[in-house]
């Protein structure tokens, strides 16, 4: 028993000396480690997966639907901005900022195209039924701008429909 007490005393003394010398021993605290780990995940993660407002998530998905076949032409950007103004009741300046932010967040768009359900995950509880149906109609309108929609756009719209669909047909307990 005296060996264990001596060992624990030596460890405590060593930790105290390290702290007094200014050496960081915060990694020993599991609660501090958990906070640092959560902050690291939040600060280095992709911001598209942390969109909390439905308008931001749908604007990103709508921009992705327009850009899925290639870059957005100037005329398409103007039409997209007009649709944002009409649908979201935004001023021209706000619609332009929303479009710019969506294009910036989209980047190459591979993560958005692969899993749109992750984009709406944080904001989905804030959606109303009217917003869900309006969002699907908005994206349908965007993919049909200019010409008919491509296969990629149609598949992307189906993924979004599955994300926003309600589970009313499932039985409740």
C-alpha positions in Angstrom: 0.0 0.0 0.0 2.8 2.4 0.8 4.2 1.9 -2.7 0.9 3.0 -4.3 0.7 6.1 -2.0 4.4 7.0 -2.9 3.7 6.6 -6.6 0.6 8.8 -6.5 2.5 11.4 -4.5 5.3 11.4 -7.0 2.8 11.8 -9.9 1.0 14.6 -8.2 4.3 16.4 -7.4 5.4 16.0 -11.0 2.2 17.4 -12.3 2.4 20.3 -9.9 5.9 21.1 -10.9 5.0 21.0 -14.6 2.1 23.4 -14.1 4.3 25.8 -12.1 6.9 25.7 -14.9 4.2 26.8 -17.3 4.0 23.5 -19.2 0.5 22.9 -20.4 -1.0 19.8 -18.8 -4.6 20.6 -19.7 -4.8 17.5 -21.9 -5.2 15.5 -18.7 -8.6 17.1 -17.9 -11.2 15.1 -19.8 -13.8 17.9 -19.7 -11.4 20.4 -21.1 -10.4 17.9 -23.8 -14.1 17.4 -24.7 -14.6 21.2 -25.0 -11.5 21.6 -27.1 -12.5 18.7 -29.4 -16.0 20.1 -29.9 -14.5 23.5 -30.7 -12.0 22.0 -33.1 -14.7 20.1 -34.9 -16.8 23.2 -35.2 -14.0 25.5 -36.3 -12.5 23.2 -38.9 -15.7 21.6 -40.2 -17.5 22.6 -43.4 -19.8 25.6 -42.6 -22.5 24.3 -45.1 -23.4 21.6 -42.5 -24.1 24.1 -39.8 -26.7 26.3 -41.6 -29.4 27.0 -38.9 -31.8 29.0 -41.0 -34.1 27.5 -43.6 -33.6 30.4 -46.0 -29.8 29.8 -46.0 -30.1 26.1 -46.5 -32.7 26.3 -49.4 -30.7 29.1 -51.1 -27.6 26.9 -51.0 -29.5 23.9 -52.4 -31.2 26.1 -55.1 -27.8 27.5 -56.1 -26.4 24.0 -56.2 -29.3 22.9 -58.4 -28.6 25.7 -60.8 -24.8 25.0 -60.8 -24.9 21.2 -61.0 -24.3 21.1 -64.8 -21.6 23.7 -64.8 -21.0 27.3 -64.0 -24.0 29.7 -63.7 -24.3 32.2 -66.6 -24.9 35.9 -65.9 -28.5 35.6 -67.2 -29.1 32.6 -64.9 -27.7 34.6 -61.9 -30.1 37.4 -62.6 -33.0 35.0 -62.9 -31.9 33.3 -59.7 -31.6 36.6 -57.9 -35.1 37.6 -59.1 -36.5 34.2 -57.9 -34.9 34.8 -54.5 -36.4 38.3 -54.3 -39.9 37.0 -55.2 -39.8 33.8 -53.1 -38.1 35.1 -50.0 -39.4 38.7 -50.1 -35.9 40.1 -50.2 -34.6 43.4 -51.5 -32.4 43.3 -54.5 -29.3 43.9 -52.3 -30.2 41.2 -49.9 -31.0 38.7 -52.7 -27.6 39.5 -54.3 -25.9 38.9 -51.0 -27.7 35.7 -50.4 -26.8 34.5 -53.9 -23.1 35.5 -53.4 -22.9 33.8 -50.0 -24.5 30.6 -51.5 -22.1 30.5 -54.4 -19.2 31.0 -52.0 -20.3 28.3 -49.6 -21.1 25.9 -52.5 -17.5 25.9 -53.8 -17.1 22.8 -56.0 -20.4 21.5 -54.6 -19.5 17.8 -54.4 -20.5 17.5 -50.8 -23.8 19.2 -51.5 -24.6 17.0 -54.5 -23.8 13.8 -52.6 -25.8 14.5 -49.4 -28.2 17.4 -49.4 -29.9 15.9 -46.3 -26.8 16.9 -44.3 -27.3 20.5 -45.4 -30.9 20.8 -44.1 -30.3 18.6 -41.0 -29.7 21.6 -38.6 -32.5 23.8 -40.0 -35.1 21.1 -40.7 -37.0 21.5 -37.4 -37.5 25.2 -38.2 -39.2 24.4 -41.6 -43.0 24.7 -41.8 -45.0 22.5 -44.1 -45.6 25.5 -46.4 -41.8 26.2 -46.5 -41.1 22.6 -47.4 -43.5 22.6 -50.4 -42.4 26.1 -51.4 -38.8 25.0 -51.3 -39.4 22.0 -53.6 -41.3 24.3 -56.0 -38.5 26.9 -55.9 -35.9 24.3 -56.8 -38.1 22.8 -59.5 -38.5 26.3 -61.0 -34.8 26.9 -60.9 -33.8 23.6 -62.6 -36.3 24.4 -65.4 -34.9 27.9 -66.1 -34.1 28.4 -69.8 -34.4 24.8 -70.9 -35.5 21.5 -69.6 -33.8 19.9 -66.6 -31.0 17.5 -66.9 -30.8 14.0 -65.4 -28.4 15.3 -62.7 -30.8 18.1 -61.8 -33.8 15.7 -61.6 -31.9 13.3 -59.4 -30.8 16.2 -57.1 -34.4 17.4 -56.9 -35.5 13.9 -55.9 -32.9 13.8 -53.1 -34.1 17.1 -51.8 -37.8 15.9 -52.0 -36.8 12.9 -49.8 -35.0 15.2 -47.3 -38.0 17.5 -47.0 -40.7 15.0 -47.1 -42.8 14.5 -44.0 -43.2 11.2 -42.3 -47.0 11.5 -42.0 -47.6 8.2 -43.6 -45.7 6.3 -40.9 -47.7 5.0 -38.1 -47.4 6.7 -34.7 -47.0 4.8 -31.5 
